[in-house]
């Protein structure tokens, strides 16, 4: 679905108290996207779905291994073929689209990745995979220590091949810098859809409206943060046990991947869980949802941050 814009306005605060900085677009009706906006997603004989959980995790592990093989090889053509045009990635630096991601990877010196703790879930026609990775990475002047850190990827079958829609890396320096602005231009109408879903989910999370949160989460949803991956039950337990400040959202970017929408932003939101505290520093955030805005179901969530 896409928004048919009829007016544009600048909003700084919603009635819930959530602050969104950027351009929002009003809509008079929702329309299905044209083929030029989204690639057709179709599972074929070349990309059969596994029959059980063990098969899903084996598939997830093989896709992760193939992806890191491409990262270490730094070949532009194979990297481009592995990602959909709608691809987005976040790490401690901020948000990247496919072109910016390829440019970053070919400058990245990565060696001998070790992948462990693979979790894989199917949500509709999407495969959500999380894991821990230990890898030596050096990008220009920044060298990252080879310590285990979470990763999350969302794949879809496109014309008989598994392709990435979203990727998250929580490998970061000891002292996390402020993220840069997104490395690509957004689309007002689609960014507005993404901002609306972000605001609804984060407001429900912050206000502990568990009924709304539960309705919005797919059964196979996965989330990653500095504590590692979480499934649906673990995520709900963490939300219930946390105390969160009012979110402030900037630099929203949304891209459409068939039935999925990938949304990234810079998030400022304090959060406390037991003795751990997340400060109000800006951090990259990703949310992938399925379906139209009004009934959006969250497939994947990630926040790149360290505890204070």
C-alpha positions in Angstrom: 0.0 0.0 0.0 1.1 3.6 -0.5 -0.1 7.0 0.5 -1.7 9.4 -2.0 -0.5 12.7 -0.7 -2.9 15.7 -0.5 -1.0 18.0 1.9 2.4 18.3 3.6 2.9 19.6 7.1 5.7 19.8 9.6 5.0 18.2 13.0 7.2 18.3 16.1 5.0 16.6 18.7 2.2 14.1 18.6 -0.6 14.1 21.2 1.0 11.1 22.8 4.1 13.3 23.5 6.3 11.5 20.9 8.4 14.0 19.0 8.9 13.4 15.2 11.1 15.8 13.3 10.6 15.9 9.6 8.0 16.1 6.9 4.7 14.3 7.3 2.2 13.7 4.4 -1.5 13.5 4.8 -3.4 11.0 2.7 -6.8 10.8 1.2 -6.7 7.1 0.3 -4.3 4.2 0.3 -3.2 2.7 -3.0 -1.3 -0.4 -3.9 2.2 0.3 -5.1 3.1 0.0 -8.7 5.6 -2.6 -9.9 8.2 0.2 -10.2 8.0 0.7 -6.5 8.4 -2.8 -5.2 9.9 -6.0 -6.6 7.6 -9.0 -6.9 8.1 -11.5 -4.2 7.6 -15.1 -5.1 8.8 -18.3 -3.6 9.7 -20.8 -6.3 11.1 -24.3 -6.6 14.5 -22.7 -6.3 13.7 -21.3 -2.9 11.5 -23.8 -1.1 10.5 -23.1 2.5 11.9 -25.7 5.0 9.3 -28.0 6.7 10.5 -27.5 10.3 12.4 -25.3 12.7 15.6 -27.2 12.2 15.3 -26.6 8.5 14.7 -22.8 9.0 17.8 -22.5 11.2 19.9 -24.4 8.6 18.6 -22.1 5.9 19.3 -19.1 8.0 22.8 -20.3 8.8 23.6 -20.9 5.1 22.3 -17.5 4.1 24.5 -15.9 6.8 27.6 -17.8 5.7 27.0 -16.8 2.1 26.4 -13.1 3.1 29.7 -12.9 5.1 31.5 -14.6 2.2 30.4 -11.8 0.0 31.4 -9.2 2.6 34.9 -10.6 3.0 35.3 -10.9 -0.8 34.1 -7.3 -1.4 32.9 -7.9 -4.9 30.4 -5.2 -6.0 28.5 -7.4 -8.4 27.8 -10.2 -5.9 27.0 -7.8 -3.2 24.4 -6.0 -5.3 22.9 -9.3 -6.4 22.4 -10.3 -2.7 20.4 -7.2 -1.8 17.0 -6.0 -2.9 16.7 -2.4 -4.2 14.7 -1.6 -1.1 17.5 -2.8 1.2 18.4 -0.8 4.4 21.1 -1.4 7.0 21.9 0.2 10.3 25.0 0.1 12.4 26.5 2.6 14.9 27.2 5.0 12.0 23.5 5.3 11.0 21.4 4.2 8.1 22.5 2.9 4.7 20.7 2.1 1.5 21.9 -0.6 -1.0 24.3 1.8 -2.9 25.8 3.2 0.4 26.1 -0.3 1.8 28.1 -1.6 -1.2 30.4 1.5 -1.0 30.9 0.8 2.7 31.6 -2.9 2.3 34.2 -2.6 -0.5 36.1 -0.3 1.9 35.8 -2.8 4.8 38.6 -5.2 5.7 36.8 -8.1 7.4 38.5 -11.5 8.3 37.4 -14.9 9.4 33.9 -14.3 10.7 32.6 -16.8 13.3 28.8 -17.2 13.3 27.0 -18.7 16.3 23.6 -18.8 18.1 21.6 -18.7 14.9 17.8 -18.1 15.3 15.5 -18.2 12.3 11.8 -17.5 12.1 9.3 -17.4 9.2 6.9 -14.5 9.0 4.8 -14.7 5.8 7.2 -14.7 2.9 10.1 -13.3 5.0 12.9 -15.1 6.9 14.1 -13.3 10.0 17.5 -14.5 11.2 19.5 -13.3 14.2 22.9 -14.5 15.4 26.2 -13.6 17.1 29.2 -12.9 15.0 32.9 -12.5 16.0 34.9 -10.9 13.2 37.9 -8.6 12.8 36.7 -5.5 11.0 38.6 -2.4 9.9 37.0 0.4 7.9 39.4 3.2 6.9 40.6 4.5 10.3 38.2 2.6 12.5 39.1 -0.8 13.7 36.6 -2.9 15.6 37.7 -5.5 18.1 36.8 -9.2 17.3 34.3 -9.6 20.1 30.9 -11.4 19.8 28.1 -9.0 18.8 24.5 -9.4 17.5 23.4 -9.3 13.9 19.9 -9.5 12.3 18.9 -10.0 8.7 15.6 -10.2 6.9 15.5 -12.2 3.7 12.8 -12.7 1.1 12.6 -15.0 -1.9 12.7 -12.8 -5.1 12.5 -14.5 -8.5 13.9 -17.8 -7.1 16.7 -16.3 -5.0 17.0 -15.3 -1.4 17.7 -11.6 -1.1 18.3 -9.3 1.8 15.7 -6.6 2.7 17.4 -5.4 5.9 20.6 -5.9 7.9 21.7 -4.8 11.3 25.2 -4.9 12.9 25.8 -4.1 16.6 29.6 -4.3 16.2 30.8 -0.9 17.4 33.7 1.0 19.0 34.0 1.1 22.7 32.9 4.7 22.7 29.9 4.9 20.5 29.8 8.1 18.3 26.6 10.0 17.4 25.2 8.5 14.1 25.5 10.5 10.9 22.5 11.6 8.8 21.1 8.9 6.5 23.3 8.4 3.4 20.3 8.5 1.0 17.2 10.6 0.2 13.8 9.4 1.4 10.4 9.5 -0.2 7.9 11.8 1.7 4.8 9.6 1.4 6.6 6.4 2.3 8.6 8.0 5.0 5.3 9.3 6.5 3.9 5.8 6.6 7.1 4.6 8.4 6.9 7.4 10.9 3.3 6.7 11.7 4.0 3.0 12.5 7.1 3.9 14.5 5.2 6.4 16.5 2.3 4.0 17.2 4.6 1.2 18.3 7.0 3.3 20.4 4.2 5.2 22.1 2.5 1.9 23.1 5.9 0.5 24.2 6.7 3.6 26.3 3.2 3.8 27.9 3.2 0.0 28.5 0.0 -0.5 26.4 0.7 -4.2 26.3 -2.5 -5.0 24.3 -1.4 -2.7 21.5 2.1 -4.0 21.5 1.0 -7.6 21.5 -1.3 -7.0 18.5 1.4 -5.3 16.6 4.0 -8.1 17.0 4.1 -11.0 14.6 4.5 -14.4 16.2 7.9 -14.8 14.5 9.2 -11.3 15.3 12.8 -11.0 16.4 14.6 -8.1 18.0 18.3 -7.3 18.7 20.0 -4.9 21.1 23.1 -4.8 23.2 21.8 -7.7 25.3 21.5 -9.9 22.2 18.5 -11.4 20.3 15.0 -11.7 21.6 12.0 -13.6 20.4 8.4 -12.4 20.9 8.0 -13.6 24.5 11.4 -12.3 25.5 10.7 -8.9 23.9 7.3 -8.5 25.6 8.9 -9.4 29.0 11.6 -6.8 28.4 9.1 -4.1 27.5 7.0 -4.9 30.6 10.1 -4.7 32.9 11.6 -1.5 31.3 11.0 2.2 32.1 11.2 4.3 29.0 11.3 8.0 28.3 9.3 9.8 25.7 10.8 8.9 22.3 12.1 11.5 19.8 12.4 10.4 16.2 14.4 12.0 13.4 15.7 11.1 10.0 13.0 8.6 9.1 13.6 6.6 6.0 11.2 3.9 4.7 11.5 1.5 1.8 9.0 -1.0 0.5 10.0 -4.7 -0.1 6.9 -6.4 -1.4 4.7 -7.1 1.7 7.3 -5.6 4.0 8.3 -2.0 4.8 11.8 -1.3 6.2 11.9 1.8 8.4 15.1 3.3 9.9 15.5 6.4 12.0 17.6 8.1 14.7 16.0 7.5 18.1 16.5 9.4 21.3 14.8 7.5 24.2 16.0 6.8 27.7 15.4 3.3 28.9 16.1 1.5 32.2 16.0 -2.2 32.9 17.2 -3.2 36.4 20.7 -1.8 36.9 21.2 -1.0 33.2 20.4 2.4 31.8 20.4 3.8 28.2 21.0 7.5 28.0 19.2 10.1 25.8 22.0 10.0 23.2 20.8 9.5 19.6 21.0 5.9 18.4 20.1 4.2 15.1 16.8 2.3 15.2 15.2 -0.1 12.7 11.7 -1.6 12.5 10.4 -3.8 9.7 6.6 -4.2 9.4 4.3 -6.2 7.3 1.0 -5.0 5.7 -0.7 -1.6 5.5 -0.1 1.1 8.0 -3.5 0.7 9.8 -2.9 -2.9 10.6 0.9 -3.1 10.5 2.5 -6.2 12.1 6.1 -5.8 13.3 8.6 -8.4 11.9 11.9 -7.2 13.2 13.3 -4.5 15.6 16.8 -3.3 16.3 18.4 -0.6 18.3 22.2 0.0 18.0 23.4 1.3 21.4 25.4 0.6 24.5 24.2 0.9 28.1 25.4 4.0 29.9 
